[in-house]
Amino acid sequence: MIDSSLLARLKAALPGDALVAGEGLAGRTEDWMHRQPMRSALLLRPASTGEVSAALALCHAAGQPVITHGGLTGLVHGADTAPTDVVLSLERMRRIESIDPLQRVAVVGAGVTLQQLQEAAEEQGLAFPLDLGARGSATLGGNASTNAGGNRVLRFGMTREMVLGLEAVLADGTVIPAMNRLIKNNSGYDLKQIFIGSEGTLGVITRLVLRLREKPARQDVAFAAVPGFDALAALLKHMDRSLGGGLSAFEVMWPEFYQLVTTPPARGRAPVPHGSPYYVLIESMGGDAAGDGERFQSAFEKAVQDGLVADAVVARSQAEIAAIWALRDDVLQTARWGLPFAFDVSLPIADMPAYVERVSSDLRARWPDVRAYVFGHMGDGNLHLVISPDGLPADARPAVERIVYAPLEQIGGAISAEHGIGLEKKAWLPISRSPAEIALMRTLKQALDPKGILNPGRVI
Ligand code: ZN
């Protein structure tokens, strides 16, 4: 339970509607995927940076743990709570403050959803190129604090590359206004980077300055069956080279995933026949409405001639583009047999086939009927492995994690490409980070949050 004198001070410092407790918490969850009811007894919903600062100053003085909540679509148990935690939700800070079409920046509150900004930018002929399946609920503050990746990293980078500036509140309530609007600014330490990707353990992001791009005039999408991994790797290089910087997605599916999302009860239909070892969605975006289509078509024809592609379709309408993307986005099919174990590993492209083969054979050796699905952002070196729990013993998780993570150490892979560490992967961090790196993380944590009240237990 929350200390009663702290509660009284929070009530005095914040407007009445900023505190939610008791029955007001009914229906509140703390995780999109697991639908876990919120365990914390107190939710704070500040509407301004000043209120965030006041709340944190009081919690800091009382040594009160605070868990920050965004859209709750983070996937690594970063938003889990205990009855003794205070939850700080940024849900009321959801105002798009400005969009500047000349400077091409947006200033937003941390609680604005990704989709909200995507749509607002489009209305001005601009684009915010971050994109991921949870766009409707994921918040920009959450995207920044986890350095979210998604579908177009190959072209536009991760969230880090799109944040020009931000405002963050430290554990003790100190506001750090780092609302830089410039693309180039080497004036001393780039402090925003401390808060991006640190999963809310070093400060609470309250506002952001985000970089926008010109809205593409043309989008081309193809879906191809590929005869082997060498052809797949050659196809990636060929399309990137041929499209003159236009390649915006290269999303690979292993055959089990393709089968799953193109067979009932899934609603998707197979654009190319089954039976190939790899399938890939290729997307190009550019500013030349006529020329881009021709360039995409001829690059693709060359790939077919060179034998890099066994079978393919090029989408001829927005509806066909949407249908192809829907296959890639239909990840929930993997949850048909219970909540799956989801992994997001990074590794060098050349190591992918041997790695996937090793993980698959190690899983099958232990559990012959295991369902394992592999797909992901090959252009970024990022694969998603999703393993269904059916047919596995209830306590299989640690053994599955070992099978997935252990081989990454030798090949210089990462245990998280884009989802982050949260509570879920903390034990495996030494696979991806050296002891000296982890020690420096602890030094930073100690300097910025000496009482350890912000998202305690996450990351390190
Ligand atoms: Zn992903």
Residues whose N, C-alpha, C, O or C-beta is under 5 A from the ligand:
A	BS01	ZN	G150
